[in-house]
């Protein structure tokens, strides 16, 4: 893939009017405080206009934020229109360059685009998903086009997009946007690690899903949620520490349930105590606030998912087997915990900086499972360490996409694709596909041969 220089140049602008100033004010407020704390008061303060002027142009906070998102996405849309008709070999580097340039030159707008849009209301989230779908579709078209030497990028557009964007999100969250240009070579190396002439691995999202359908079970078992058994009556019926533990479990389950059914912003402490069948006093004995309870539920879910993954990962004989077993355990756990996974991968952005930090830390914790990958041979030894982050981000993105589609309980459908994404950079696309096909066949499913 030939390098492509920077193309996006900012046109000269006339003096901004009130609406443009409000959009810029929302961008600055949301980037500084997060969507949740970007109040109308803070927006008008940033914009230097009156509250009355705000409501002359926007019905409310979400409408203004939607306009800010559209403005942030404009340059990406221009890049998409440009590369959609360009030569196949130039598409991925061109889009990557535009993404990096966008983040470096305008970190506030980039934070809106990459992170805070996930915290917005339904209209904003819909606009964000439409943009990611378009990016994934254009990448999918490019990936299926052969290079001059016959090589193709054997990875789906969704998977490669989620990996690249995940890297940008992590750096934007850490305030490291100025160093993103230094990562371009490592990102391209990660993309190129999926290059192959083997046509068997040229599968689209639906083909991967069909391959993974054999792993989806119809088990009806679910973890007991907030509506479980009642505590025995009487002061002496249960030890105080058992009562506290039961109350905590009920509250965390209620928070997870409400995160999926109402969303973090809409849920209240009253909702939590009602859903968890506990008293308000019991809630405040354990948690300071709704946010405190959300973070506790998020942490409990993350710890359980990592321990579940680690227990299976470290039991395997070879690294590819360990990676497969760990992924299968993780996705199986997630399939049985739709509320907890929705809380972390979707609603954490609405809960604020602390929740986002925990999600980022969790993603980085999963990069440890790739360490043995770099010892799989000379090819693997040359890979940049960024591959671990990109792989983890790509797999998390596939999981998030499955949740967005309302298919959490069928999460194991993505096992073959997730395993391939994890293994291919280190053992090669063909060997990774052969490994996945053998696993599918051993489960009784059809392969691509």
ZIVENWO-V179897 format. One record per pair of residues at least 4 apart in sequence whose ideal C-beta (glycine too) atoms are under 7 Angstrom apart, sorted by the first residue. I is the first residue (numbers start at 1). J is the second residue. D is the distance in Angstrom with one decimal. If there is no record, write none. Layout:
BEGIN
i->I j->J d->D
i->I j->J d->D
END
This chain:
BEGIN
i->1 j->89 d->5.6
i->1 j->92 d->6.1
i->1 j->93 d->5.1
i->1 j->188 d->6.8
i->2 j->89 d->6.2
i->2 j->90 d->6.3
i->2 j->93 d->6.9
i->3 j->93 d->5.9
i->4 j->90 d->5.6
i->4 j->93 d->4.7
i->4 j->94 d->4.4
i->4 j->97 d->5.4
i->6 j->97 d->6.1
i->6 j->101 d->5.2
i->7 j->82 d->7.0
i->7 j->98 d->6.9
i->8 j->75 d->5.4
i->8 j->78 d->7.0
i->8 j->79 d->6.8
i->8 j->98 d->5.9
i->8 j->101 d->5.8
i->16 j->20 d->3.9
i->16 j->21 d->5.0
i->16 j->24 d->6.8
i->17 j->21 d->7.0
i->18 j->22 d->6.3
i->18 j->49 d->5.4
i->18 j->53 d->5.3
i->18 j->57 d->6.6
i->19 j->23 d->6.5
i->19 j->57 d->4.7
i->20 j->24 d->6.3
i->21 j->25 d->6.0
i->21 j->47 d->4.3
i->21 j->48 d->6.5
i->21 j->49 d->6.1
i->22 j->26 d->6.4
i->22 j->43 d->6.4
i->22 j->47 d->4.8
i->22 j->49 d->6.5
i->22 j->54 d->6.0
i->22 j->57 d->6.0
i->22 j->58 d->6.9
i->22 j->64 d->6.1
i->23 j->27 d->6.5
i->23 j->64 d->7.0
i->23 j->67 d->5.0
i->23 j->68 d->5.1
i->23 j->71 d->5.4
i->24 j->28 d->6.4
i->24 j->47 d->6.7
i->25 j->29 d->6.0
i->25 j->43 d->4.6
i->25 j->44 d->6.8
i->25 j->46 d->3.6
i->25 j->47 d->3.2
i->26 j->30 d->5.9
i->26 j->38 d->6.4
i->26 j->43 d->5.0
i->26 j->64 d->4.8
i->26 j->65 d->5.7
i->26 j->68 d->4.2
i->27 j->31 d->6.1
i->27 j->68 d->4.7
i->27 j->72 d->6.8
i->27 j->108 d->5.2
i->27 j->109 d->5.7
i->27 j->112 d->5.6
i->28 j->32 d->6.1
i->28 j->46 d->4.8
i->28 j->108 d->5.6
i->29 j->33 d->5.8
i->29 j->38 d->4.1
i->29 j->42 d->4.4
i->29 j->43 d->5.1
i->29 j->46 d->5.1
i->30 j->34 d->6.6
i->30 j->35 d->5.2
i->30 j->38 d->4.2
i->30 j->65 d->6.5
i->30 j->68 d->6.7
i->30 j->112 d->5.8
i->30 j->116 d->4.8
i->31 j->108 d->3.7
i->31 j->111 d->4.4
i->31 j->112 d->6.4
i->33 j->37 d->3.8
i->33 j->38 d->5.3
i->33 j->42 d->6.4
i->34 j->38 d->6.7
i->34 j->116 d->6.5
i->34 j->119 d->6.8
i->34 j->352 d->5.4
i->34 j->353 d->5.9
i->35 j->65 d->6.6
i->35 j->116 d->4.5
i->35 j->119 d->3.9
i->35 j->120 d->5.7
i->36 j->119 d->6.4
i->36 j->265 d->6.8
i->36 j->350 d->6.4
i->36 j->352 d->5.4
i->38 j->42 d->5.9
i->38 j->43 d->6.4
i->40 j->44 d->6.3
i->40 j->51 d->6.6
i->40 j->54 d->5.8
i->40 j->61 d->5.8
i->41 j->45 d->6.4
i->42 j->46 d->6.3
i->43 j->47 d->6.1
i->43 j->54 d->6.7
i->43 j->64 d->6.3
i->44 j->49 d->5.5
i->44 j->50 d->6.5
i->44 j->51 d->5.4
i->44 j->54 d->5.2
i->49 j->53 d->4.1
i->49 j->54 d->6.7
i->51 j->55 d->6.8
i->52 j->56 d->6.6
i->54 j->58 d->6.1
i->58 j->63 d->4.3
i->58 j->64 d->4.3
i->59 j->63 d->4.7
i->61 j->65 d->6.1
i->62 j->66 d->6.2
i->62 j->120 d->6.4
i->62 j->121 d->4.2
i->62 j->123 d->6.4
i->62 j->124 d->6.5
i->63 j->67 d->6.8
i->64 j->68 d->6.5
i->65 j->69 d->6.3
i->65 j->120 d->5.4
i->65 j->124 d->5.9
i->66 j->70 d->6.4
i->66 j->123 d->5.6
i->66 j->124 d->5.3
i->66 j->127 d->6.5
i->67 j->71 d->6.5
i->68 j->72 d->6.3
i->68 j->112 d->5.6
i->69 j->73 d->6.1
i->69 j->112 d->5.8
i->69 j->113 d->6.9
i->69 j->117 d->5.2
i->69 j->124 d->5.7
i->69 j->127 d->5.9
i->69 j->128 d->7.0
i->70 j->74 d->6.7
i->72 j->109 d->4.0
i->72 j->112 d->4.4
i->72 j->113 d->4.4
i->73 j->77 d->5.7
i->73 j->113 d->6.0
i->73 j->131 d->5.6
i->74 j->78 d->6.5
i->75 j->79 d->6.5
i->75 j->98 d->7.0
i->75 j->102 d->5.4
i->76 j->80 d->6.3
i->76 j->98 d->6.7
i->76 j->102 d->6.5
i->76 j->131 d->6.9
i->77 j->81 d->6.5
i->78 j->82 d->6.4
i->79 j->83 d->6.2
i->79 j->94 d->6.9
i->79 j->95 d->6.0
i->79 j->98 d->3.8
i->80 j->84 d->5.9
i->80 j->134 d->6.2
i->80 j->135 d->6.7
i->80 j->138 d->5.9
i->82 j->86 d->6.5
i->83 j->90 d->6.9
i->83 j->91 d->4.7
i->83 j->94 d->4.6
i->83 j->95 d->5.7
i->83 j->138 d->6.8
i->84 j->138 d->5.6
i->86 j->90 d->5.0
i->86 j->91 d->6.0
i->86 j->94 d->6.5
i->88 j->142 d->5.3
i->88 j->145 d->3.4
i->89 j->147 d->5.8
i->90 j->94 d->5.3
i->91 j->95 d->6.3
i->91 j->138 d->6.9
i->91 j->142 d->3.9
i->92 j->96 d->6.0
i->92 j->139 d->6.7
i->92 j->142 d->6.0
i->92 j->191 d->6.1
i->93 j->97 d->6.0
i->93 j->188 d->6.7
i->94 j->98 d->6.4
i->95 j->99 d->6.3
i->96 j->100 d->6.3
i->96 j->164 d->6.3
i->96 j->184 d->6.7
i->96 j->187 d->6.2
i->97 j->101 d->6.0
i->98 j->102 d->6.1
i->99 j->103 d->6.5
i->99 j->168 d->6.2
i->100 j->104 d->6.1
i->100 j->180 d->5.0
i->100 j->181 d->5.9
i->100 j->184 d->6.1
i->101 j->105 d->5.9
i->102 j->106 d->6.3
i->102 j->110 d->5.8
i->103 j->107 d->6.4
i->103 j->110 d->4.0
i->103 j->168 d->5.6
i->103 j->172 d->6.1
i->103 j->177 d->5.0
i->103 j->180 d->5.6
i->104 j->177 d->5.5
i->104 j->178 d->6.5
i->104 j->180 d->5.5
i->104 j->181 d->6.2
i->106 j->110 d->6.0
i->107 j->111 d->6.3
i->107 j->172 d->6.6
i->107 j->177 d->4.5
i->108 j->112 d->6.9
i->109 j->113 d->6.3
i->110 j->114 d->5.7
i->110 j->172 d->5.6
i->110 j->177 d->6.7
i->111 j->115 d->5.3
i->111 j->116 d->5.9
i->111 j->172 d->5.5
i->112 j->116 d->5.1
i->112 j->117 d->6.3
i->113 j->117 d->6.3
i->114 j->165 d->6.6
i->114 j->168 d->5.8
i->114 j->169 d->4.9
i->114 j->172 d->5.5
i->115 j->169 d->6.0
i->115 j->172 d->6.5
i->115 j->173 d->6.6
i->115 j->349 d->6.2
i->115 j->356 d->6.9
i->116 j->120 d->6.8
i->117 j->124 d->5.5
i->117 j->128 d->4.1
i->118 j->125 d->6.8
i->118 j->128 d->6.5
i->118 j->349 d->3.8
i->119 j->349 d->4.1
i->119 j->350 d->4.3
i->120 j->124 d->2.8
i->120 j->125 d->5.9
i->122 j->126 d->6.1
i->123 j->127 d->6.5
i->124 j->128 d->6.3
i->125 j->129 d->6.3
i->126 j->130 d->6.4
i->127 j->131 d->6.6
i->128 j->132 d->6.5
i->129 j->133 d->6.1
i->129 j->404 d->6.5
i->130 j->134 d->6.5
i->131 j->135 d->6.5
i->132 j->136 d->6.2
i->132 j->161 d->6.8
i->133 j->137 d->6.2
i->134 j->138 d->6.5
i->135 j->139 d->6.3
i->135 j->161 d->5.3
i->136 j->140 d->6.2
i->136 j->157 d->4.2
i->136 j->158 d->4.4
i->136 j->161 d->5.0
i->137 j->141 d->6.8
i->137 j->157 d->6.4
i->138 j->142 d->6.6
i->139 j->143 d->6.0
i->139 j->157 d->3.4
i->139 j->160 d->5.9
i->139 j->161 d->5.6
i->140 j->144 d->6.7
i->140 j->156 d->6.5
i->140 j->157 d->3.4
i->140 j->204 d->6.8
i->143 j->152 d->6.7
i->143 j->153 d->4.5
i->143 j->155 d->6.7
i->143 j->157 d->5.9
i->144 j->152 d->6.8
i->144 j->202 d->6.5
i->146 j->150 d->5.5
i->146 j->151 d->6.7
i->146 j->152 d->5.3
i->147 j->151 d->4.7
i->150 j->197 d->5.1
i->151 j->195 d->4.6
i->151 j->196 d->6.5
i->151 j->197 d->5.7
i->152 j->196 d->6.7
i->152 j->202 d->6.1
i->153 j->191 d->6.5
i->153 j->194 d->5.3
i->153 j->195 d->5.7
i->154 j->194 d->5.0
i->154 j->196 d->4.8
i->154 j->198 d->6.9
i->154 j->201 d->3.9
i->154 j->202 d->6.0
i->154 j->429 d->4.6
i->155 j->159 d->5.1
i->155 j->160 d->5.1
i->155 j->194 d->4.2
i->155 j->421 d->6.8
i->156 j->204 d->6.3
i->156 j->205 d->5.4
i->156 j->208 d->6.8
i->156 j->417 d->7.0
i->157 j->161 d->5.9
i->158 j->162 d->6.2
i->158 j->205 d->5.8
i->158 j->398 d->6.8
i->158 j->401 d->6.2
i->159 j->163 d->6.5
i->159 j->394 d->4.9
i->159 j->398 d->6.2
i->159 j->417 d->6.8
i->159 j->421 d->5.4
i->160 j->164 d->6.4
i->160 j->191 d->6.2
i->161 j->165 d->6.0
i->162 j->166 d->5.9
i->162 j->393 d->6.0
i->162 j->394 d->4.8
i->162 j->397 d->2.4
i->162 j->398 d->6.4
i->163 j->167 d->7.0
i->163 j->190 d->6.8
i->163 j->390 d->4.0
i->163 j->391 d->6.8
i->163 j->393 d->5.1
i->163 j->394 d->3.5
i->164 j->168 d->6.8
i->164 j->187 d->5.9
i->165 j->169 d->6.2
i->166 j->170 d->6.6
i->166 j->390 d->6.8
i->166 j->393 d->2.2
i->166 j->394 d->6.8
i->166 j->396 d->6.7
i->166 j->397 d->6.2
i->167 j->171 d->6.5
i->167 j->183 d->6.7
i->167 j->187 d->6.5
i->167 j->386 d->6.8
i->167 j->389 d->5.9
i->167 j->390 d->5.8
i->167 j->393 d->6.2
i->168 j->172 d->6.0
i->168 j->180 d->6.9
i->169 j->173 d->6.1
i->170 j->174 d->6.4
i->170 j->360 d->5.8
i->170 j->389 d->6.7
i->171 j->176 d->4.4
i->171 j->177 d->6.0
i->171 j->180 d->5.5
i->172 j->177 d->5.7
i->173 j->356 d->6.2
i->173 j->360 d->5.8
i->183 j->187 d->5.7
i->183 j->386 d->6.4
i->184 j->188 d->6.3
i->185 j->189 d->6.3
i->186 j->190 d->6.6
i->186 j->384 d->3.9
i->186 j->386 d->4.0
i->187 j->191 d->6.6
i->187 j->386 d->6.7
i->188 j->192 d->6.1
i->189 j->193 d->6.7
i->189 j->383 d->6.7
i->189 j->384 d->5.4
i->190 j->386 d->6.2
i->190 j->387 d->5.0
i->190 j->390 d->4.7
i->190 j->425 d->6.6
i->193 j->383 d->6.4
i->193 j->387 d->6.8
i->193 j->424 d->6.6
i->193 j->425 d->3.6
i->194 j->424 d->5.5
i->194 j->429 d->5.7
i->196 j->201 d->6.2
i->196 j->429 d->4.0
i->196 j->430 d->6.0
i->198 j->429 d->6.3
i->198 j->430 d->4.6
i->198 j->433 d->7.0
i->200 j->433 d->5.8
i->200 j->448 d->5.1
i->200 j->449 d->7.0
i->201 j->429 d->5.2
i->201 j->433 d->4.5
i->203 j->207 d->4.0
i->203 j->208 d->5.1
i->203 j->448 d->6.8
i->205 j->209 d->6.3
i->206 j->210 d->6.3
i->207 j->211 d->6.5
i->208 j->212 d->6.4
i->208 j->416 d->6.0
i->208 j->417 d->3.9
i->209 j->213 d->6.7
i->209 j->413 d->4.9
i->211 j->416 d->4.7
i->211 j->440 d->5.8
i->211 j->445 d->6.8
i->212 j->412 d->6.4
i->212 j->413 d->4.0
i->212 j->414 d->6.0
i->212 j->415 d->5.1
i->212 j->416 d->4.7
i->212 j->417 d->6.8
i->213 j->413 d->5.8
i->214 j->440 d->6.2
i->214 j->443 d->4.8
i->214 j->444 d->6.1
i->214 j->445 d->3.2
i->215 j->412 d->4.1
i->215 j->413 d->7.0
i->215 j->415 d->5.1
i->215 j->443 d->6.3
i->216 j->410 d->5.0
i->216 j->412 d->5.1
i->216 j->413 d->5.7
i->222 j->336 d->6.0
i->223 j->336 d->6.2
i->223 j->337 d->6.2
i->224 j->228 d->4.3
i->225 j->253 d->4.8
i->225 j->257 d->5.9
i->226 j->250 d->5.4
i->226 j->253 d->4.1
i->226 j->254 d->4.1
i->226 j->257 d->5.7
i->226 j->275 d->5.2
i->226 j->276 d->4.8
i->226 j->277 d->6.9
i->231 j->238 d->5.9
i->231 j->243 d->6.4
i->231 j->246 d->5.9
i->232 j->237 d->3.7
i->232 j->238 d->5.7
i->233 j->237 d->6.2
i->238 j->242 d->4.7
i->238 j->243 d->5.2
i->240 j->244 d->6.4
i->241 j->245 d->6.3
i->242 j->246 d->6.2
i->243 j->247 d->6.2
i->244 j->248 d->6.3
i->245 j->249 d->6.3
i->246 j->250 d->6.3
i->247 j->251 d->6.3
i->247 j->278 d->5.1
i->247 j->282 d->4.7
i->247 j->286 d->6.4
i->248 j->252 d->6.3
i->248 j->286 d->5.5
i->249 j->253 d->6.3
i->250 j->254 d->6.2
i->250 j->276 d->3.9
i->250 j->277 d->6.2
i->250 j->278 d->5.5
i->251 j->255 d->6.4
i->251 j->272 d->6.2
i->251 j->276 d->4.9
i->251 j->278 d->6.2
i->251 j->283 d->6.1
i->251 j->286 d->6.5
i->251 j->287 d->6.9
i->251 j->293 d->5.8
i->252 j->256 d->6.5
i->252 j->296 d->6.1
i->252 j->297 d->4.3
i->252 j->300 d->5.7
i->253 j->257 d->6.3
i->253 j->276 d->6.8
i->254 j->258 d->6.1
i->254 j->272 d->5.0
i->254 j->275 d->3.9
i->254 j->276 d->3.5
i->255 j->259 d->6.2
i->255 j->272 d->5.9
i->255 j->293 d->5.1
i->255 j->294 d->5.6
i->255 j->297 d->4.4
i->256 j->297 d->5.2
i->256 j->339 d->3.7
i->256 j->340 d->4.9
i->256 j->343 d->4.9
i->257 j->261 d->6.1
i->257 j->275 d->6.1
i->257 j->339 d->5.0
i->258 j->262 d->4.9
i->258 j->267 d->4.2
i->258 j->271 d->5.6
i->258 j->272 d->6.5
i->258 j->275 d->6.0
i->259 j->263 d->6.7
i->259 j->264 d->5.7
i->259 j->267 d->7.0
i->259 j->339 d->6.7
i->259 j->342 d->6.0
i->259 j->343 d->4.1
i->259 j->347 d->4.4
i->260 j->338 d->6.8
i->260 j->339 d->5.0
i->260 j->342 d->4.2
i->262 j->266 d->4.4
i->262 j->267 d->4.8
i->262 j->271 d->6.7
i->263 j->267 d->6.8
i->263 j->347 d->6.3
i->263 j->350 d->6.5
i->264 j->294 d->6.3
i->264 j->347 d->4.6
i->264 j->350 d->4.3
i->264 j->351 d->4.9
i->265 j->350 d->5.5
i->267 j->271 d->4.9
i->267 j->272 d->6.6
i->267 j->290 d->6.7
i->268 j->290 d->6.9
i->269 j->273 d->6.4
i->269 j->280 d->7.0
i->269 j->283 d->6.2
i->269 j->290 d->5.5
i->270 j->274 d->6.3
i->271 j->275 d->6.0
i->272 j->276 d->5.9
i->272 j->283 d->6.5
i->272 j->290 d->6.9
i->272 j->293 d->6.5
i->273 j->278 d->5.4
i->273 j->279 d->6.5
i->273 j->280 d->5.2
i->273 j->283 d->5.2
i->278 j->282 d->4.3
i->278 j->283 d->6.1
i->280 j->284 d->6.6
i->281 j->285 d->6.4
i->282 j->286 d->7.0
i->283 j->287 d->6.0
i->287 j->292 d->4.3
i->287 j->293 d->4.3
i->287 j->296 d->6.7
i->288 j->292 d->4.4
i->290 j->294 d->6.3
i->291 j->295 d->6.4
i->291 j->351 d->6.3
i->291 j->352 d->6.7
i->292 j->296 d->6.5
i->293 j->297 d->6.4
i->294 j->298 d->6.2
i->294 j->351 d->5.1
i->294 j->355 d->6.5
i->295 j->299 d->6.2
i->295 j->354 d->5.9
i->295 j->355 d->6.1
i->295 j->358 d->6.8
i->296 j->300 d->6.4
i->297 j->301 d->6.5
i->297 j->343 d->6.0
i->298 j->302 d->6.3
i->298 j->343 d->6.0
i->298 j->344 d->5.4
i->298 j->348 d->6.3
i->298 j->355 d->5.9
i->298 j->358 d->5.6
i->299 j->303 d->6.1
i->299 j->358 d->6.5
i->300 j->304 d->6.3
i->301 j->305 d->6.2
i->301 j->337 d->6.8
i->301 j->340 d->3.8
i->301 j->343 d->6.6
i->301 j->344 d->5.7
i->302 j->306 d->6.3
i->302 j->344 d->6.6
i->302 j->358 d->6.6
i->302 j->362 d->4.7
i->303 j->307 d->6.2
i->304 j->308 d->6.1
i->305 j->309 d->6.3
i->305 j->330 d->6.0
i->305 j->333 d->5.6
i->305 j->334 d->6.9
i->306 j->310 d->6.0
i->306 j->365 d->6.0
i->307 j->311 d->6.3
i->308 j->329 d->5.1
i->308 j->330 d->6.5
i->308 j->333 d->4.6
i->309 j->313 d->5.7
i->309 j->326 d->4.6
i->309 j->329 d->5.4
i->309 j->330 d->4.4
i->310 j->314 d->6.0
i->311 j->329 d->6.9
i->312 j->325 d->4.2
i->312 j->326 d->5.3
i->312 j->328 d->7.0
i->312 j->329 d->3.9
i->313 j->322 d->4.8
i->313 j->325 d->6.2
i->313 j->326 d->3.3
i->313 j->369 d->5.9
i->314 j->322 d->6.8
i->315 j->325 d->6.7
i->316 j->321 d->3.8
i->316 j->322 d->3.4
i->316 j->325 d->5.1
i->317 j->321 d->5.8
i->318 j->322 d->6.9
i->319 j->323 d->6.1
i->319 j->372 d->4.1
i->319 j->373 d->6.3
i->319 j->376 d->6.5
i->320 j->324 d->6.4
i->320 j->423 d->5.6
i->320 j->427 d->6.5
i->320 j->435 d->5.5
i->321 j->325 d->6.2
i->322 j->326 d->6.0
i->323 j->327 d->6.3
i->323 j->369 d->6.6
i->323 j->419 d->6.6
i->323 j->422 d->5.2
i->323 j->423 d->6.2
i->324 j->328 d->6.2
i->324 j->419 d->5.2
i->324 j->439 d->6.2
i->325 j->329 d->6.4
i->326 j->330 d->6.3
i->326 j->369 d->5.9
i->327 j->331 d->6.1
i->327 j->415 d->6.1
i->327 j->418 d->5.3
i->327 j->419 d->5.5
i->327 j->422 d->6.7
i->328 j->332 d->6.0
i->328 j->415 d->5.8
i->329 j->333 d->6.3
i->330 j->334 d->6.4
i->331 j->335 d->6.3
i->331 j->411 d->4.7
i->331 j->412 d->5.0
i->331 j->414 d->6.7
i->331 j->415 d->5.5
i->331 j->418 d->7.0
i->332 j->336 d->6.9
i->332 j->412 d->6.0
i->333 j->337 d->6.2
i->334 j->341 d->4.7
i->334 j->399 d->6.6
i->334 j->408 d->6.9
i->334 j->411 d->4.9
i->335 j->408 d->6.5
i->335 j->409 d->5.4
i->335 j->410 d->7.0
i->335 j->411 d->4.1
i->335 j->412 d->5.8
i->337 j->341 d->5.7
i->338 j->342 d->6.1
i->338 j->408 d->4.1
i->338 j->409 d->6.2
i->339 j->343 d->6.4
i->340 j->344 d->6.7
i->341 j->345 d->5.8
i->341 j->403 d->6.1
i->341 j->408 d->6.1
i->342 j->346 d->5.1
i->342 j->347 d->6.5
i->342 j->403 d->5.8
i->343 j->347 d->5.2
i->344 j->348 d->5.4
i->344 j->359 d->6.0
i->345 j->396 d->6.9
i->345 j->399 d->6.3
i->345 j->400 d->4.6
i->345 j->403 d->5.8
i->346 j->403 d->6.1
i->347 j->351 d->6.2
i->348 j->355 d->4.1
i->348 j->356 d->5.8
i->348 j->359 d->4.7
i->349 j->356 d->6.0
i->351 j->355 d->3.6
i->353 j->357 d->6.2
i->354 j->358 d->6.7
i->355 j->359 d->6.7
i->356 j->360 d->6.3
i->357 j->361 d->6.2
i->358 j->362 d->6.3
i->359 j->363 d->6.6
i->360 j->364 d->6.5
i->361 j->365 d->6.4
i->362 j->366 d->7.0
i->363 j->392 d->5.2
i->363 j->393 d->6.4
i->363 j->396 d->5.9
i->366 j->392 d->4.6
i->367 j->388 d->3.9
i->367 j->389 d->5.7
i->367 j->392 d->5.2
i->370 j->388 d->4.1
i->370 j->391 d->6.0
i->373 j->380 d->5.9
i->373 j->426 d->3.8
i->374 j->380 d->5.2
i->374 j->381 d->6.0
i->374 j->383 d->6.4
i->374 j->426 d->7.0
i->375 j->380 d->6.8
i->376 j->380 d->4.2
i->376 j->426 d->4.6
i->376 j->427 d->5.3
i->378 j->382 d->6.9
i->379 j->428 d->6.6
i->380 j->426 d->4.3
i->383 j->387 d->4.8
i->383 j->425 d->5.9
i->386 j->390 d->5.9
i->387 j->391 d->6.0
i->387 j->425 d->5.1
i->388 j->392 d->6.4
i->389 j->393 d->6.0
i->390 j->394 d->6.1
i->391 j->395 d->6.5
i->391 j->421 d->6.0
i->391 j->422 d->5.5
i->391 j->425 d->6.9
i->392 j->396 d->6.2
i->393 j->397 d->6.1
i->394 j->398 d->6.6
i->394 j->421 d->5.1
i->395 j->399 d->6.6
i->395 j->418 d->4.8
i->395 j->421 d->5.9
i->395 j->422 d->6.7
i->396 j->400 d->6.3
i->397 j->401 d->6.3
i->398 j->402 d->6.6
i->398 j->414 d->5.0
i->398 j->417 d->6.5
i->398 j->418 d->6.0
i->399 j->403 d->6.5
i->399 j->411 d->6.7
i->399 j->414 d->6.9
i->400 j->404 d->6.2
i->401 j->405 d->6.5
i->402 j->407 d->4.9
i->402 j->408 d->6.4
i->402 j->411 d->5.7
i->402 j->414 d->5.9
i->403 j->408 d->5.1
i->414 j->418 d->5.1
i->415 j->419 d->6.1
i->416 j->420 d->6.3
i->416 j->436 d->4.8
i->416 j->440 d->6.1
i->417 j->421 d->6.3
i->418 j->422 d->6.4
i->419 j->423 d->6.0
i->419 j->436 d->5.5
i->420 j->424 d->5.6
i->420 j->432 d->5.1
i->420 j->433 d->6.4
i->420 j->436 d->5.3
i->423 j->427 d->5.4
i->423 j->432 d->4.0
i->423 j->435 d->6.3
i->424 j->428 d->6.7
i->424 j->429 d->4.6
i->424 j->432 d->4.0
i->427 j->431 d->4.4
i->427 j->432 d->5.6
i->428 j->432 d->6.5
i->429 j->433 d->6.2
i->430 j->434 d->6.4
i->431 j->435 d->6.4
i->432 j->436 d->6.4
i->433 j->437 d->6.1
i->434 j->438 d->6.4
i->435 j->439 d->6.6
i->436 j->440 d->6.3
i->437 j->441 d->6.1
i->437 j->447 d->4.0
i->437 j->448 d->6.5
i->437 j->449 d->6.5
i->438 j->442 d->6.3
i->439 j->443 d->6.6
i->440 j->445 d->4.3
i->440 j->447 d->5.5
i->441 j->445 d->6.7
i->441 j->447 d->5.5
END
